[in-house]
Amino acid sequence: MYNKAILIGRLVADPELRQTPNGISVCTFRIAVDRAFQSKGGGERQADFIDIVAWRQQAEFVSRFFGKGKLILVEGSIQVRSYTDKNDQKRTAVEVVAENVRFVGSKAESEGGGGNSRSIPSDSSAPPARDGGSLAAPTAYSSGSADDFVEIEDDGDLPF
């Protein structure tokens, strides 16, 4: 069985960062994702508003680098849970549990978040930043070794 959601949208409001009684960070936010089609008659494009939950380092990352209106890519799984509200009514919540969050768009759109496609996998333990202990997003690098490179001989005819 497979449960994977990949979404790109804009934050509807600033993310909410909270701590569980055990001290685990949890961040909730909602994104607006445009539908791929327009309604009949060429009206305004429709959007879906999707609730997202991020835990631990992902939660810290989202609350630090993202705000209302920012473009975001979320990879995660869809989760359905039931609860009873204040009026003793049974409710169902559908949300995406973020496993990976990335910047999308230009550097100017990210404003201080950098334009690079950076992420913190949910199982990583990011080292504290040098700015006083807050979490920093590591840059994702592909694996390899220095032996993978071949030296190019300079014949003086470089194209640049």
N, C-alpha and C positions, 0 to 999 in steps of 0.2 A: 504494500500500500504506500501511497505517496501523497504528501500534503505539503505543497510549496506555493507560496504567493510571492510575486515580485511586483511591486507597485512603485510608480513615480507620481508624485503629487506635491501640492503645496500645503504647508501647515495652516490650519484654520485659526489657530490661536497658539500662544506660547505654550511649550510643553510644561507639564506639572511634574516636578520631581519630589518624591516622598521617600521615606525610609520605613521599612517594616519594623515591627518590634525587635527583630533580631539584628537590625542595622543594615539590611540589604536594600540597596537603592532600586527604586522602581519609578519609571517615567511613563506617563500616559499622555497621548496626544492624538489628534484627529487630522487626517489629511483629506484634501479634496482631489479626486482623480477624475479627469475629464473622460466622458464616454467617447468611443470611437465614431459614433454616428450622431447626426442631428435629427431633431424631431421633424415630422412632416411640416411642410410650409417654410422650411429654412429658418426656423426660430432659433433662439439661443441654445448653445450647446448645454447638454445636461452633464451633471457631475455626481459622483457617488462620494459620500462622506464616510470614511473608514476609520474605525478606532484602532489604535496601535498601542501595544504595551512593550516596553523595553526594560530589561533587568540588568543589574550590576553595572559593569563598565559601559555597556551600551546606553543605559539610562543616563549615566554621568555625561557621556559623549553627546547625546542628543540635547540635554538640557544646557550644556555649555556652548555648543556651536550652532544651534538652530533656534529660530524664532518664527513668529507669525509671518506668513507669506513666503517663507523660504522653500525652495524646491528641494525635495529629498527623495532618495531611493531607499525603499525598505524591502528586504528579503526576509521571509519568515514563514510561519505556518498558521493556518486558520484554526482558531480555537473557539468552541461554543461552550458556554457555562451557564448554569441556572442559579438563580438566587431569589430570595424573598425581599421585597422592598419594604419601606417604612409602613405602608398601608396593608401589609401582610398579603400582598399580591405576588404570585410567582412570575418571575421575569426571566428572559433569556437574553444573554449578551453574546454577540459575535464580534471577535476581534482578531487582529493579527499579532502574534507574538514575534517580535523582531529578533532575528538571529544575526542580521548584518544590516548596518545602516551606512549609506554613502552620500557624499556630496554629489550634486548634479548641477550642470550649468557652468557658467563662466566664473572666473575668480571674483569679478565685481559683484555677482549675485550672491556669492558665499560670504562676502564681507568678513574677512578675518578668519574664516574657516578654511581658507586656502581653496584653490580651484581643483586640486588634485583629487582623484578618486581614492579617498582614504577611508578605512573602516576599522572597526574593532570587532573581531569575531567574538561571539558570546562566551567562548570557552578560553579566551586569552586573558592573561593577567598583565595589563599594560603597566609599565614602570611609571612612577610619578614624574611629572614634568619638572624642569629646573626652576620654574617660576614659583615655587613655594608649596609643592605637594599636590596640586590639582592634576587630574588625569589628562594625558595628552594622547592624541590618536596616532598610532604608529603608521608609517607608510608601508603598504603591502609590496613586497618584493618577490619576484619569482626565484625559485631555487636554481642553483647552478654553481659552477666553479670557474676560477680564472683560467683553467686549462681549456675551457670551451671556446676561447678566442684565438683567432689566427692572426699573426702579424702580417700587415700588408706592406709589400715592398714599394718604396717611393720611386716612381719612375719620372717624377717631376711633372706629370701630366694630370694633376688633380682637377676635378671639375669645379672647384671653388677656390 
